[in-house]
Amino acid sequence: MSEQPKPQPRPQAPSPAALAGRKAAVHPVAPPAPAAEPVSNSAEFGRVAEDGTVYVRTDDGERAVGSYPGQPPEEALAYFARKYDELAANAVLLEQRVTQTDLSAHDARESLAKLREQIGEANVVGDLPALAALVGRIETAVSAKQAVETQARAAARAEAGAAREALVVEAEKLAAQDPAKVQWKAASTRMRAMLDEWKGMQRSGPRLEKDVENALWQRFSGARSSFDRTRKTWFSQLDEEHAEAKRVKQRLVEEAEKLATSKDWGPTAGAFKRLMQDWRRAGRAQRGDDDALWERFKTAQDSFFAAKDEVVAEENKAFTANLEVKEALLVEAEALLPVDAGNLDAAKNALRGIQDRWDAAGKVPREAMSRVEGRLRKVEQAVRDVEDQKWQSSNPEVSARAQSMVDQLERAVQGLEQDLESARATGDERKIAEAEQALEARRTWLESARGGLAEFGG
């Protein structure tokens, strides 16, 4: 049946010769500057028979495409040529979209399928081989775009997999930490943030292969579950520890408050020291409980030591007076220097008197003890040195004097030992320390004196 067309406006399209010479573009290029509309030569590929039938030449020979009754042959050829030009224009446009725009390979392939459907066995007159070649180039360009997109998707999928793997590894590290070293607030915040990141990757990121994504999710979910279990267990244990610490510290506070008014300074000071050690070993209760209990404990402790310090201050007044006496004795003792063999006996007698008054003067403030004792030892040592020199001169009286010095020091040591026992009975650590220091000094002198006496065979 002959096709009965309606006259249509002439479409703007490239000539078949231009289609035949077009090369497939693989990279976007700038469109050419506008030019005059080319003259189509599509009609040259057809003819009109005497009966009005229009034919198109193909590689396999001629094929009838229809007729245009009532029109001269030129118009009939022009009509079917325009139909070819329309198909050719659509093909050129599609090629440009594929090669010069970001049209996806999927959309390009759908458009190419429609174009092939339109061409099919279309009744047109034109350079059909050139049109087929153009369609082939489009197919090649679509395949190239598909390969590029496939590679890009693979790279994006690999990157997304690496990003999720990093989240999984970080979550597993958080879950595997020692609970005692975890900063729980920061770690919990980070774990929630990682879950949000994971969900964001699922919503907008490349899709992973199902088995890969499931495996990563199982690891991530397992790490989160392990983290939550550890956190709950840790804080449960911490609550128990806080409760036990509170119970222990309440007992310590009660003991401290009972001791706060004690006047038994030495033993009570020792008791407070023990309570403080127990407090440190008890651990921490909840912050509010711990602060309140500590305030009570410190108040009781401060009350006791404030009262004790008042008593010590009074004692220090007496010790200060004793220090003045001993400093005067030091002036007297140091006036004996230098000692020589001629005045040795007088110096020793004077020194013994000074030592007796020294012991009778009593204790001095602790901070001055080493200083004044050291100055007296220097005088005593000077006397011993001269005595040693005299002994070396075979003085028969040296042994007797050495024995006298030993006897005197032994009496002093015995007296200081009694003082130490009395101090220990009171439990006053300061008095104990002072007594021990004085006793140690006299024992040193005694050992030295005994050594000198032994040299004389005493």
Order of alpha helices (4+ residues) and beta strands (2+ residues): alpha-beta-beta-beta-alpha-alpha-alpha-alpha-alpha-alpha-alpha-alpha-alpha-alpha-alpha
